[in-house]
Every structure is written in C-alpha cells, then in structure tokens.
Amino acid sequence: MATAKTLAFVSVGAILAASSVVAVAQSNSPFASKKPKAWEVQSSQTQTGQPQPAAPQTQTGTPYQYKAPVTYSAPQQNQQQPYLAPEQLPQPAPQYQAPPQYQASQYQAPTGGAVYQLPSSNARPVATQTAPIGHYPGRQPTYTPPSQNNYSRSGVFNQGIYATPQPTPPVTSQPQPVYAGAQYGAPATSRTAARPSWADRMGFTNLQTRISGSATAGVAAVKRSGADTKAETIVDLDLRVEVSAITDGGLEYGAGLRARAQRDKYRRGFGGRVGDCPVTNLNCVSALVGADTRPVKGHTGQFYTDGPADVKENELALEGAYLFLRSSYGDVVVGRDDGAAYLFSLGAPSLVAVGGSNSGVDYTGLDSVKTTNDASGFAEKITYTSPRLLGDNVGVGVQIGLSYAPNARACGVNYCVRKNATGANDIFAPEITDIIEAGVSFDRTFASGMSVELTGTYAHGSEKTGNPVFTSLSTWGAGLEFKYADFVFGSSYLNSNNGFAGDGDYTAYDAGLTWQPSRLGFSASYGHAKDGIARLKSDQGVFAISYDFGKFRLGTGVQYIRRKTPSDTGLGIVSLSEDATALFIEGGVKF
C-alpha cells in the first residue's frame, strides 16, 4: 500500500510539473485560471525579476511512512540525480525561471489589442497598462504607445507595429514641410502661391467644344391622287456647334451656331398654297391693302389659297447664332434660337423622320399638322429656362421658361416668316412683334417605373400692320407624355388665332405610340389639323419599323395623308379631297 501511495505521489508531482509548463503556454487565453501561480506570490521576484534564495532542501518529519525502499527510475534527462525518499524532497514551492527562448515580445494582448514589451534598461518612463490576471507571467508588462508613423494617410491605425521606446528628441523650431495636394488630398497651394490669372478666373483654361446634330436620307414611292407613282428623295442635315468656357464656380458660358440644309421637293417651311380660292371670290379670305386686294395667310398655319406657290426644292439656312450662360440657377440664351414656347412643346413620338405631326421632312408634300408652339420660330430673342424644381420635396418636378422676341421674322427649313412684300398679288400676312412666350413642365416618376410629363405653353404678340383683318397673336398649347418600360405614348394640342381678326384659327392635335424593346422598334402616330383662313382640314398617319445599328437607324414604313382644301368651280367654293401614300425607306444617324 505504501508503495502504491509513493508511486501516486510521484505521479501527481510529475503531472503538476507538466501542467505548469502547459499553463505558461496557454496564459494568453481569456479563459485561463484565475488562481495565482507560483511566480505571482513571490513579490520580490515579481518586482525585480531576480530569483530568490532557495528554501532548505530537507524537512524534518513527513506524513508518509515507507515499509521498504523502492527503486525509482527517473526520466532520461534526470538520470544523474539519485532517488530521494519522500521525506528528503524539497518542501518550498519550486522557483520558476522562464526559458531563454521566451522573450517579453512573445506575450501579447488578446487579438486586436496592442503589443506589450518589457522596457529596456535605458528606456524612458512610459505609461503602463496592467494585463489581466493570469495572462502574463513575471512582471507587469509595460505598454509602449505607437509612434506617429504607425498611422496611414487614410486614418487607419496600423496595428502591431511598435518599436522599443526611444528617448524623445528635442523640439526644434524648423518649419514644417508643405505637402503636395495630390498626395494628401489637400490643395496644392502654399502661402507663396500666385493668385490665379484673369484667364483662369474666366475659365479660358477650361474650354469645351460640342458638336451635335442629325443626318437623314430617304427615298419613297409616292402615289398622289390624280398623278402617277413617283420616286421622291429627301436629305436633311442639322448641325449644331457650341464653344464654351467653364469657370471654377461652375458657370458655363459661350456661343453656338446651328445650320440646316435640306432637299425636299414640295416644301419650303411649314404651310404653303393649298387648293384654289381666288381673292376675286368674296367667299375667300383676302385683305384690302391700299387699292389692292391681296390673298392672306395666317401667322401660325402659314397656309393660303391664292397667289404664287412658295416652294423651294433645296434649302440652306442659319437657324442658330447665339450666346448663352448656364448655371445651377438656370440658362440664359441671347440671339437666334428657339423660344420658350417651342422648347416646352410636346408631340406624338416617332422613331423615323416623319410622323403624325411635327415632321422634319415630308415625302408626300401634303403634311399639314404641327402642334409645336413656334410663335417666334428661331428669330432673335432672349430666353430663360429654370432648372427642375421641387422634385425632391413634393415628388413633382417643375420647370419654367420665358422668352422675349422683338419680332418673328426668320426663314429656314421648317419655319419661314418674312416681311410683307409690296406687290399687288403678293401674300399679305400679319407682322407680329414684341412676342412674349412662356412654358411650364410638370413631371413625375412613380415607383413602378412609369414617368409622366405634362406641359403647357402660351405666346402673345402685337400686330404691326394695323390692317383691320388682323389682330394680336394669341396661341397656346398642351402636351402629355407617358413612358413605361419600352413604351412611349404622347399626345398634344395647339390652338392659335393665327393673328387673324375673324374666324381663322389654326388648331391641331396628335397622338402616337412607340415600342422599342431592343434594337428593333415600332411606331404609329396620327394627327389632325384645321386652318380657318385656308379652309383646310387634314388627317394623316404614319406606321414605321426601325432597327438600330449603334447610332445609325434604318427605318421603313408608310405615310398616308388625306386632306380637304377649297376649290372654285365657277359656281361656288367646294371642298376638294387630296390624298397621298408614300412607301419609304430611310437611314439616319444622331451625334
């Protein structure tokens, strides 16, 4: 029994010795035992790090009795030591001495913390931080604060980079270096930097040139009533160039030019002669100018029923020459350009050059529908358009525009208003001056992705000739457009008194739908118009298919127009029907 007790005692001692080594290796664990270790109860050793004198190696008296000596085989590394009886075993607690390979730098704080180091003998006093009990053997660790170089430019602290504390260098009065803005994100300036030149302040060092426009060419087989089928060709080129300077404050100012060229056999601006209603017939509209009775045309419709035909196969015109200023407070344009009422006009959408209204070209020569409010065309004016307002606050964006034009005289491809000629048979029209235009737009985009825009336009101008058949111009319009996924639907309306004192209003409306799920697209549109001066009624429609090759678009479709115009039969004025059908193919590019 004694032998068994002796073996058990020795075994327990060996296990405790091995456990002490394991405890050292696992001392960083937050779950380490809180029981004080042997080295933690030796206050002198904890403070000085020097081993204390060992206790006597013998002790009188022992609680254990042995009946017979037992030979014990010590481990290999302890074979040089003889076996000691239990009463000869040392009684004081064993003294711990860290192996040489354990350096203070190996003991770290829990993950994410700072690195703890033992101070060197010549280190300056530094702030200390006590480690959790049972985590760090030996003395209390000393914490070394990080140097400034341990921080990156982005403000993120580089953990784990700690050097041995060094004496603080003496403070000098040397000036701090100036760091480049490109490296540290600060402006690359210094106290001695030169002030920006007048060219910098005016934005001349930040010039931009923009070129935009479109080009379209098409051919069509046209069948007109009372005539054989003919091939018609159209070419349309619209080019705009702007040069601007942008200041550091965000202002953009510059100048722009717009030129347009077109070949269209039956067209010179919108309108022209329709039907046959001579001024000698009292049922036809005419004006007495001095001693002459002259045919009349309205300002908006530009249709008339007697006199020379106003057509020209080829046209080249300067439709824009202006100065502009653009800012976060809105845009201001001065010069030859479109007015506010035109800018805020909507119409039936179309994927090709022709449509139910507002067509840029005309294969048939009978196009009579427009819903754009072009009271002043591109005549010289001053125009202001505001930025989109209130969209973030009330959910509905609002934009307004205002413009003023001294007169409406300008002649181009789709708009042509000239000063009245003095010939006895020349067309007589109101001369509109002091034109004020206004436009407003409301738009909303819903959570479903559908967007809606509603616009309204108004224009007013004074009449200059003083002829009693004319009056001040008043014209207004409205437009509505829905967009959802690949669909676009639009409709608009225009009403104008044509500057005529009698019953000579021009009214028009349209509707159209486009669907373009990919490069392939489809469009259909319809338009109707009525002109009281020319006694004109017109209905027209277009159906087309298009396909996109990058910026280039190829389209084909059919354009159909039917209208009624006055005709003098000698017995009275009757309505004559005219119709035309064009099967066309065209190609165009926008840039």
C-alpha positions in Angstrom: 0.0 0.0 0.0 2.9 2.3 0.9 4.5 1.6 -2.5 1.3 2.4 -4.3 1.0 5.7 -2.3 4.5 6.6 -3.2 4.0 5.9 -6.8 0.8 8.0 -6.7 2.6 10.9 -5.0 5.4 10.9 -7.6 3.0 10.6 -10.5 0.9 13.6 -9.2 4.1 15.6 -8.8 5.1 14.9 -12.4 1.7 15.8 -13.7 1.7 19.1 -11.8 5.2 19.9 -13.2 4.0 19.3 -16.7 0.8 21.3 -16.1 2.9 24.3 -15.0 4.6 24.3 -18.4 1.3 24.0 -20.2 -0.1 26.8 -18.1 2.7 29.1 -19.3 2.0 28.3 -22.9 -1.7 28.9 -22.5 -1.5 32.0 -20.4 -2.9 34.3 -23.2 -6.2 32.5 -23.1 -9.1 34.7 -21.7 -10.3 31.5 -20.0 -7.0 30.9 -18.1 -7.3 30.0 -14.4 -7.5 33.0 -12.0 -5.7 31.0 -9.3 -2.4 32.8 -8.5 0.6 31.0 -9.9 3.7 30.2 -8.0 5.6 33.1 -9.5 2.8 35.5 -8.7 3.1 35.0 -5.0 6.8 35.9 -5.0 6.5 39.6 -4.7 10.2 40.3 -4.7 10.8 38.3 -7.8 7.8 40.0 -9.5 9.3 43.4 -8.8 13.0 42.7 -9.6 12.9 39.7 -11.9 15.8 38.1 -9.8 15.4 34.6 -8.3 15.2 34.4 -4.5 17.3 32.1 -2.3 16.1 28.6 -2.3 14.5 27.2 0.8 16.3 24.4 2.7 16.4 21.2 0.8 15.4 19.0 3.7 12.5 19.0 6.1 12.1 17.1 9.3 9.2 14.9 9.7 7.0 13.6 6.9 3.4 12.4 6.9 4.3 9.4 4.8 5.8 6.1 6.1 7.6 3.6 3.9 7.8 -0.1 4.7 10.6 -0.8 2.2 12.8 1.1 -0.1 11.6 1.4 -3.6 13.9 1.9 -6.6 12.6 4.7 -8.8 13.6 5.2 -12.5 13.7 8.9 -13.1 13.2 10.3 -16.7 16.1 10.2 -19.1 17.1 13.8 -18.5 17.2 13.4 -14.7 19.2 10.1 -14.5 22.2 11.9 -12.9 20.1 12.6 -9.8 19.7 9.9 -7.2 16.4 8.9 -6.0 15.3 10.8 -2.9 12.9 9.5 -0.3 9.7 11.5 0.2 11.0 13.0 3.4 14.0 14.3 1.6 12.0 16.0 -1.2 12.3 19.8 -1.2 9.3 21.4 0.5 9.3 25.0 -0.7 7.4 25.8 -3.9 9.6 25.4 -7.0 11.1 28.6 -8.4 10.0 29.5 -11.9 12.6 30.7 -14.4 11.4 31.5 -17.9 13.4 29.6 -20.6 15.8 31.7 -22.6 13.7 31.4 -25.7 10.7 33.1 -24.1 11.1 36.9 -24.8 8.9 39.6 -23.5 7.8 40.4 -27.0 6.1 37.0 -27.3 3.5 37.8 -24.8 0.7 39.8 -26.5 -2.7 41.2 -25.5 -5.8 39.4 -26.8 -6.4 39.6 -30.6 -6.9 43.2 -31.8 -5.0 44.7 -28.9 -1.7 46.4 -28.7 1.7 44.6 -28.3 3.3 44.7 -24.9 7.0 44.8 -24.4 9.4 44.8 -21.4 11.2 48.1 -21.2 14.9 48.1 -21.7 17.3 49.2 -19.0 17.8 52.6 -20.6 14.2 53.3 -21.6 12.4 56.4 -20.6 9.4 56.1 -18.2 6.3 55.3 -20.2 2.7 54.7 -19.3 1.9 51.2 -18.1 -1.1 49.1 -18.5 -1.8 46.1 -16.3 -2.6 42.8 -18.1 -5.4 40.6 -17.0 -4.5 38.4 -14.0 -3.1 35.1 -15.2 -2.3 36.3 -18.7 1.3 37.5 -18.4 3.9 35.6 -16.2 6.6 37.5 -14.5 6.4 41.2 -14.0 3.7 43.7 -15.0 4.0 44.4 -18.7 4.9 47.9 -20.0 2.8 49.4 -22.8 4.6 51.3 -25.5 2.4 53.9 -27.2 2.6 53.9 -31.0 4.6 56.4 -32.9 3.0 58.8 -35.5 4.4 56.7 -38.3 2.0 53.9 -37.3 -0.9 55.7 -38.9 -1.7 55.5 -42.5 -2.9 58.5 -44.6 -6.4 57.3 -44.6 -6.5 57.5 -40.8 -6.5 53.7 -40.2 -4.2 52.6 -37.5 -1.6 50.1 -38.4 -1.7 47.5 -35.6 1.2 45.6 -34.3 4.0 48.0 -35.4 5.7 49.0 -32.2 9.3 49.9 -31.7 11.3 49.8 -28.5 10.7 53.1 -26.7 13.3 55.7 -27.6 14.2 58.9 -25.9 12.0 61.8 -27.1 14.1 64.1 -29.4 14.4 67.7 -28.6 11.8 70.1 -30.1 13.1 72.3 -32.8 11.6 75.3 -34.4 12.2 74.2 -38.0 9.3 75.0 -40.4 7.1 72.1 -41.3 7.3 70.9 -44.9 4.5 71.7 -47.4 2.9 68.5 -48.6 1.6 68.2 -52.2 -2.2 68.1 -52.5 -2.1 65.1 -54.9 -0.5 63.0 -52.1 -2.5 64.1 -49.1 -5.8 65.3 -50.6 -5.2 69.0 -49.7 -5.0 71.8 -52.3 -1.5 72.0 -53.8 -1.0 75.6 -52.7 1.3 77.4 -50.3 1.4 80.7 -48.7 3.5 82.0 -51.5 1.3 80.6 -54.3 0.5 83.1 -57.0 -3.1 84.3 -57.4 -5.0 82.8 -60.4 -4.7 84.8 -63.6 -7.7 86.5 -65.2 -7.7 83.7 -67.8 -8.1 81.1 -65.0 -10.9 83.1 -63.4 -12.8 83.5 -66.7 -12.5 79.8 -67.4 -10.4 80.2 -70.6 -8.1 77.4 -69.4 -11.2 75.0 -69.4 -12.7 75.3 -72.9 -15.1 72.8 -74.4 -16.4 72.2 -77.9 -19.5 70.2 -78.6 -20.8 69.1 -81.9 -24.3 67.6 -82.2 -27.0 67.1 -84.8 -28.5 64.5 -87.1 -28.4 63.4 -90.7 -31.2 61.7 -92.6 -31.6 60.4 -96.1 -34.6 58.6 -97.6 -36.3 57.5 -100.7 -40.0 56.8 -101.2 -42.5 55.7 -103.8 -45.3 58.3 -103.7 -48.8 58.0 -105.1 -50.8 61.2 -105.1 -54.4 61.5 -106.2 -54.7 62.3 -109.9 -51.0 61.6 -110.6 -48.8 58.6 -111.3 -46.5 57.0 -108.8 -43.2 58.8 -108.5 -39.9 58.3 -106.6 -39.1 61.1 -104.2 -35.8 61.6 -102.4 -35.2 63.7 -99.3 -32.0 64.7 -97.5 -31.9 66.5 -94.2 -28.8 67.7 -92.3 -29.0 69.5 -88.9 -25.7 70.6 -87.3 -25.1 72.5 -84.0 -21.7 73.6 -82.7 -21.1 75.2 -79.3 -17.8 76.5 -77.7 -17.9 77.3 -74.0 -15.7 78.1 -71.1 -16.4 76.7 -67.6 -15.3 78.7 -64.5 -14.2 77.2 -61.2 -17.5 78.4 -59.8 -19.5 76.1 -62.2 -20.7 78.8 -64.6 -20.6 77.8 -68.3 -20.8 80.5 -71.0 -20.1 80.5 -74.7 -21.5 80.8 -78.2 -23.3 78.5 -80.6 -24.2 78.1 -84.2 -26.8 76.0 -85.9 -27.1 75.3 -89.6 -29.6 73.2 -91.5 -29.7 72.0 -95.1 -32.5 70.1 -96.7 -33.6 68.8 -100.1 -37.4 68.3 -100.1 -39.2 68.9 -103.4 -42.6 70.0 -102.0 -41.5 72.0 -99.0 -40.3 75.5 -98.0 -41.1 75.8 -94.4 -44.4 74.7 -92.9 -47.5 75.8 -94.8 -47.8 76.9 -98.5 -50.5 77.2 -101.0 -53.4 74.8 -100.8 -56.5 74.5 -103.0 -57.7 77.3 -105.3 -59.8 80.1 -103.8 -59.0 83.4 -105.6 -59.4 86.8 -104.0 -61.9 87.8 -106.6 -64.3 85.4 -104.8 -66.0 87.1 -101.9 -66.1 83.7 -100.1 -62.3 83.5 -100.0 -60.2 85.3 -97.4 -58.5 88.4 -98.6 -57.3 91.8 -97.3 -57.5 95.2 -98.8 -54.1 96.8 -98.8 -54.3 100.3 -100.2 -56.0 99.9 -103.5 -55.1 96.2 -103.9 -57.0 93.1 -102.7 -54.4 90.6 -101.7 -54.5 86.9 -100.5 -54.0 86.3 -96.8 -52.2 83.7 -94.8 -52.2 83.2 -91.0 -49.1 83.5 -88.8 -49.2 80.0 -87.3 -50.6 77.9 -90.1 -48.9 79.8 -93.0 -51.5 78.3 -95.4 -53.0 80.5 -98.2 -55.3 79.8 -101.2 -54.2 82.2 -103.9 -51.0 83.7 -105.2 -47.7 82.2 -106.2 -46.6 78.8 -104.7 -44.0 79.2 -102.1 -41.9 76.1 -102.6 -38.2 75.5 -103.0 -36.5 72.2 -103.5 -33.2 72.9 -101.8 -32.8 75.0 -98.6 -29.8 76.1 -96.6 -30.3 78.3 -93.6 -28.6 79.6 -90.4 -31.1 78.7 -87.8 -29.0 79.5 -84.7 -26.4 82.1 -83.7 -26.5 82.8 -80.0 -24.6 83.5 -76.8 -25.5 81.5 -73.6 -24.9 81.4 -69.9 -25.7 78.2 -68.0 -25.6 77.7 -64.2 -27.4 76.0 -61.4 -29.9 78.9 -61.4 -31.0 78.3 -65.0 -29.9 79.0 -68.6 -30.0 82.3 -70.4 -29.7 82.4 -74.2 -29.4 85.6 -76.3 -29.6 85.6 -80.1 -31.1 83.5 -82.9 -32.6 80.3 -81.3 -35.8 78.6 -80.4 -38.3 80.4 -78.0 -39.6 79.2 -74.6 -43.0 78.0 -76.0 -41.3 75.8 -78.6 -38.9 74.4 -76.1 -41.7 73.2 -73.9 -43.9 71.7 -76.6 -44.5 68.0 -76.9 -45.9 65.9 -79.7 -46.6 62.4 -80.9 -43.4 60.4 -80.7 -41.9 58.7 -83.8 -38.9 56.6 -84.5 -38.5 57.9 -88.0 -38.2 61.3 -89.6 -41.9 61.5 -90.5 -44.9 61.2 -88.1 -48.5 62.1 -87.5 -47.3 65.7 -86.7 -44.2 67.9 -86.5 -42.4 66.0 -89.2 -38.9 67.2 -90.2 -39.4 66.0 -93.7 -42.4 65.2 -96.0 -42.4 62.6 -98.7 -45.9 63.4 -99.9 -45.9 67.2 -99.9 -49.3 67.3 -98.1 -48.1 67.5 -94.5 -50.4 70.0 -92.6 -50.2 69.1 -88.9 -48.0 70.7 -86.2 -48.6 71.0 -82.5 -45.3 72.9 -81.6 -45.9 76.4 -80.4 -43.4 78.2 -82.6 -44.8 81.7 -82.3 -41.4 83.3 -82.8 -39.6 80.4 -84.5 -35.8 80.9 -84.3 -35.9 84.7 -84.6 -33.6 86.7 -82.4 -34.7 86.7 -78.7 -33.6 86.4 -75.1 -34.7 83.2 -73.3 -34.5 82.0 -69.8 -35.2 78.4 -68.6 -35.1 77.4 -65.0 -33.7 74.2 -63.5 -36.0 71.4 -62.4 -37.6 72.5 -59.1 -39.4 70.8 -56.2 -38.9 67.3 -57.4 -37.2 66.2 -54.2 -39.6 67.9 -51.9 -43.1 67.3 -53.4 -42.4 64.5 -55.8 -43.3 66.6 -58.9 -40.6 68.3 -60.8 -41.4 71.8 -62.1 -39.6 73.8 -64.8 -40.5 77.1 -66.4 -39.3 79.1 -69.4 -39.7 82.7 -70.5 -38.6 84.5 -73.7 -39.0 87.8 -75.5 -38.5 88.4 -79.2 -38.7 91.9 -80.8 -40.3 90.3 -83.9 -40.9 86.9 -85.6 -39.0 87.4 -88.9 -36.8 84.5 -89.7 -36.8 82.0 -92.6 -35.4 78.5 -92.5 -36.3 75.0 -93.4 -39.5 74.4 -91.4 -40.2 77.9 -90.3 -40.3 80.9 -92.7 -41.7 84.3 -91.8 -40.7 87.3 -93.9 -41.6 90.9 -94.0 -44.6 91.5 -96.3 -43.7 92.3 -99.9 -45.5 95.2 -101.6 -46.6 93.6 -104.9 -50.3 93.8 -105.7 -50.5 89.9 -105.9 -48.1 89.1 -103.1 -49.3 87.3 -100.0 -50.2 89.5 -97.1 -49.7 88.3 -93.5 -49.8 89.8 -90.0 -46.5 91.2 -88.8 -46.1 90.1 -85.2 -43.8 92.0 -82.8 -43.0 92.1 -79.1 -43.6 88.3 -78.7 -43.7 87.1 -75.1 -43.6 83.3 -74.6 -43.9 81.1 -71.6 -43.7 77.4 -70.9 -44.1 75.2 -67.9 -43.5 71.5 -67.4 -44.6 69.1 -64.6 -43.0 65.6 -64.4 -43.3 62.7 -62.0 -41.7 59.2 -61.9 -43.6 56.6 -60.0 -42.3 53.6 -58.1 -43.5 51.3 -60.9 -41.0 53.0 -63.3 -43.7 54.9 -65.2 -43.0 58.5 -65.8 -45.4 61.2 -66.7 -44.8 64.7 -68.1 -47.4 67.5 -68.7 -46.5 70.7 -70.4 -48.3 74.0 -71.2 -47.2 76.8 -73.5 -48.5 80.3 -74.3 -47.4 83.1 -76.6 -48.7 86.6 -77.3 -47.5 89.2 -79.8 -48.6 92.5 -81.1 -49.7 93.1 -84.7 -47.8 95.8 -86.5 -49.5 96.4 -89.9 -52.7 97.8 -88.4 -54.8 96.2 -91.1 -58.3 95.6 -89.7 -58.3 91.9 -90.8 -55.5 91.2 -88.3 -55.2 91.3 -84.6 -52.7 90.5 -81.9 -51.4 86.9 -81.9 -52.5 84.6 -79.2 -51.5 80.9 -79.2 -51.4 78.2 -76.5 -50.7 74.5 -76.4 -50.6 71.5 -74.1 -48.8 68.2 -74.2 -48.8 64.9 -72.3 -46.3 62.0 -72.4 -46.2 58.7 -70.6 -43.1 56.4 -70.5 -43.2 52.9 -69.2 -40.6 50.2 -69.8 -40.1 50.2 -73.6 -43.3 52.1 -74.4 -43.7 55.8 -75.0 -47.1 57.4 -75.6 -47.5 61.1 -76.4 -50.3 63.5 -77.3 -50.5 67.2 -77.7 -52.8 70.1 -78.7 -52.3 73.6 -80.2 -54.7 76.5 -80.8 -53.8 79.8 -82.4 -55.9 82.7 -83.7 -53.4 82.9 -86.5 -53.2 86.7 -85.8 -56.5 87.0 -87.7 -59.4 89.0 -86.5 -62.1 86.8 -88.0 -62.8 83.1 -87.9 -59.3 82.0 -89.0 -58.0 79.8 -86.1 -55.4 77.1 -86.6 -56.0 74.1 -84.4 -54.2 70.7 -84.3 -53.8 67.6 -82.2 -52.0 64.4 -82.4 -51.3 61.0 -80.6 -48.6 58.5 -81.0 -47.1 55.3 -79.6 -43.6 53.8 -79.9 -42.3 50.4 -78.7 -38.7 49.6 -78.8 -37.8 46.5 -76.7 -34.4 46.1 -78.3 -32.8 47.4 -81.5 -36.0 46.7 -83.3 -38.7 49.3 -82.8 -42.2 50.1 -83.9 -44.1 53.4 -84.1 -47.5 54.6 -85.0 -48.9 58.1 -84.9 -51.9 60.2 -86.0 -52.5 63.9 -86.5 -55.4 66.2 -87.3 -55.3 69.9 -88.3 -57.7 72.6 -89.3 -57.0 76.1 -90.7 -59.9 78.6 -90.9 -58.1 81.0 -93.2 -57.3 78.4 -95.8 -60.4 76.3 -95.1 -58.2 73.3 -94.7 -58.8 70.0 -92.9 -56.2 67.3 -92.7 -55.8 63.8 -91.3 -52.6 61.9 -91.5 -50.9 58.8 -90.1 -47.6 57.0 -90.1 -46.7 53.4 -89.3 -43.0 52.5 -89.3 -40.5 49.8 -88.2 -36.9 50.7 -87.4 -33.7 48.9 -86.5 -30.7 50.4 -84.8 -27.0 49.7 -85.7 -25.3 51.6 -83.0 -26.0 55.3 -83.6 -27.3 54.5 -87.1 -31.0 53.8 -87.6 -32.6 52.2 -90.6 -36.4 52.6 -90.9 -39.2 51.7 -93.3 -42.9 52.4 -93.3 -45.9 54.0 -94.9 -47.1 57.6 -94.7 -50.7 58.4 -95.5 -52.3 61.8 -95.7 -55.8 62.9 -96.7 -57.0 66.5 -96.6 -59.7 68.8 -97.9 -59.0 72.1 -99.5 -61.2 74.8 -101.1 -61.7 74.8 -104.8 -63.5 77.4 -107.0 -65.7 75.6 -109.6 -67.1 78.8 -111.1 -70.4 78.0 -109.4 -69.1 78.3 -105.8 -66.4 77.1 -103.4 -66.4 73.3 -102.7 -64.1 71.1 -100.7 -61.6 69.1 -102.8 -60.2 65.9 -101.4 -56.5 65.3 -101.8 -54.7 62.2 -100.7 -51.2 60.7 -101.0 -49.5 57.5 -99.9 -45.7 57.1 -99.6 -43.9 53.8 -99.0 -40.5 54.9 -97.8 -37.1 53.6 -96.6 -34.6 55.8 -94.8 -31.5 55.9 -92.8 -30.3 58.3 -90.3 -27.7 59.0 -87.6 -27.7 61.2 -84.5 -24.5 62.5 -83.0 
